[in-house]
C-alpha cells in the first residue's frame, strides 16, 4: 500500500518582496516558481495584496501560464474577485488583509463575515475555481465554512509555530491539540483540510502526521532557507520532511 501524499504549495511572495525592495525585475518570482516545480512542488501560491507590496498583477498573469496549479490568495474584495475571475487560477484562498500587518495575522472572520463571504464563494464556485478559506483551527469556524459553501479550509498554523519558536511548550501543545481537533472535524464535515503559516522543516514534519491534511502551503521559511542552501535544496528537504511525517504516522 502506497503512502499518503501531501501536496506542497510553494508561496513565492517573498521573492517578489526582495525584487520590489530595489525595483527592477530580479529576482523573478516566476523563475522561483519554475524552480520550485522542478524541485518537486505540487503547486504555486501567491498573494496579490491590495497594496501590491510583493506580488503584482503581471506576476499573477505569468504564474497562471505555468503548467501547474496556481493558488491565488486574496482578500474578499470586488477588485480581487474581478482579477481572480479574469485570471482563472486553479484555486483561490480567501484571507484576511490589513494594510498595517507585516504578514497575515490570523484566520478569516468566517463567523462574523458569513454574509459578506457567501457571494464571493458562490461566484468562484460557479466559475470552477476551487475555494478555500484561511481559518483559525476552531470547530465554529469550520462549521461556518460549511455554511459559506467553501469546499476547502486552510488551518492557520501561525500561533502554534510562534509558540514553538519561543519555546513555549505548554502553549505549543495546546495549539497543536486545536489543530488536531480541527483536522479531525474537517473530515466529519466533509471539508478538504490544508494548513499553513510559519511552518519550517520540523513543524511541517509534525503536522504532516495528521491523517486529514491534504496540502501544506509554505513560503517565507523556504525562501529564507534558500539564502543558505539554495531554493532547490530547500524545497527538496521540505518534501522529505513532509514524507517523513506521513511515514512516521503510519508506523504509530
ABEGO torsion letter per residue (X at the ends): XBBBBBBBBBBAAAAAAAAAAAEEAOBBAAAAAAAAAAAGBABBBBBBBAAGABBBAAAAAAAAABBBBBBBBBBBBAAAAAAAAAAGBABBBBBBBBAABABBABBBBAAAAAAAAAAAAAAAAAAGBBBBBBBBBBAAAAAAAAAAGBABBBBBAAAAAAAAAAGBAAAAAAAAAAAAAAAAAAAAAGBBBBBEEGBBAAAAAAAAABAABABBBBAAAAAAAAAAAEAAAAAAAAAAAAAAAAAAAAAX
